Amino acid sequence: MKKDIIQRYDEMGGRIYEERYREEQQEKYRWANKFLEECQLTADIGCGTGLFQKTRGGGFVVGVDASAALLEWARQANQVGLLVRGDAEQLPLREGVFQVVTCFTVLQNLEDPEVGLEEMARVTRPGGVLVVSWLKKRFQLSEVVKHIKSTDLKMLELCEDNNLKDWITLLSKSCKNS
């Protein structure tokens, strides 16, 4: 399944991806950025073409995506920071480094969304925050809550905007070492 999804995004390419998803994604980014300070070290998991990185006024964003084609578009067209090819279920990032971890419309593509969520928590430093979106046609709100409760993360805010295709959660990681 994962290889098929990566191949689909590679074949789609950056231009089509941005035409198809830019407007919806930017609405999610506006909601998320209300809670995030500009000068934070951020990991954007499933960064696609780097649209989120472009919305961040300051700080440093590391984008991670499994699609080589979308990462190449991010490098050339959007000229964003550090980009890494990687799997959201096995992030190629160090533990406890990032003040902020974002993940927009990715979990539905994973074989095990809880593993992806646990990986995001792993790379978030204690006291850090995560902004994670959950595709409504794949996840009922009760499933979102169940997945979050399976981790040591705490939900701080929930965006239930009916105009968006996703639930968006603002989560915190405990200050104690996990």
Phi, psi and omega in degrees: 000313184298317180299321180297319180294315179299316179299320179299316179291322177299318180289326180296316180077167186293318183298311181294320178303311182293321177298321184282322192243348188307306186299312179298314182296319182297328175296319178295318181296321178300316179298311183298315185295341175298334186258354188250138175279152186290326189264039182254145174284120189235141170249127177251104185273125186078044189292344180058236184270009176086018182299319180294318181304323181292338181277346183274117184289331182211186183078187182232129182245128172259119178264135178237130176209153179275343183269116178296323182294317180291323177296320178297319176299316179301318180296312188277308187278319185259347175045057180261174185302214184292131179236136184228133175277127182191170184258129181295341178269354176211071186296133179275047184231154180287154180289138170065031185264322193267136175288328182225138171232129178242151179205105184250120173053055180236321190304330180292343180269355184269149176295322180223097182304327180294324177296316177299316179296319178296323177296318178297319177297321181301319185274353177276134179286153177306134183087356180280175181235155176234140171243117185231131176253151187229116181300121186298327181286349177254326185239123168286156180301323179297327177290321178302310181299317179299315179298318180294318180294340179285352180247183175263022179272155179239133178280124178263321182215154176224128175260117181249027183308119180294342179278348179261152179275356183235153160277143176237130182243139170255119185240154175237150175257134180308147178286341178284153179291136181264000000 
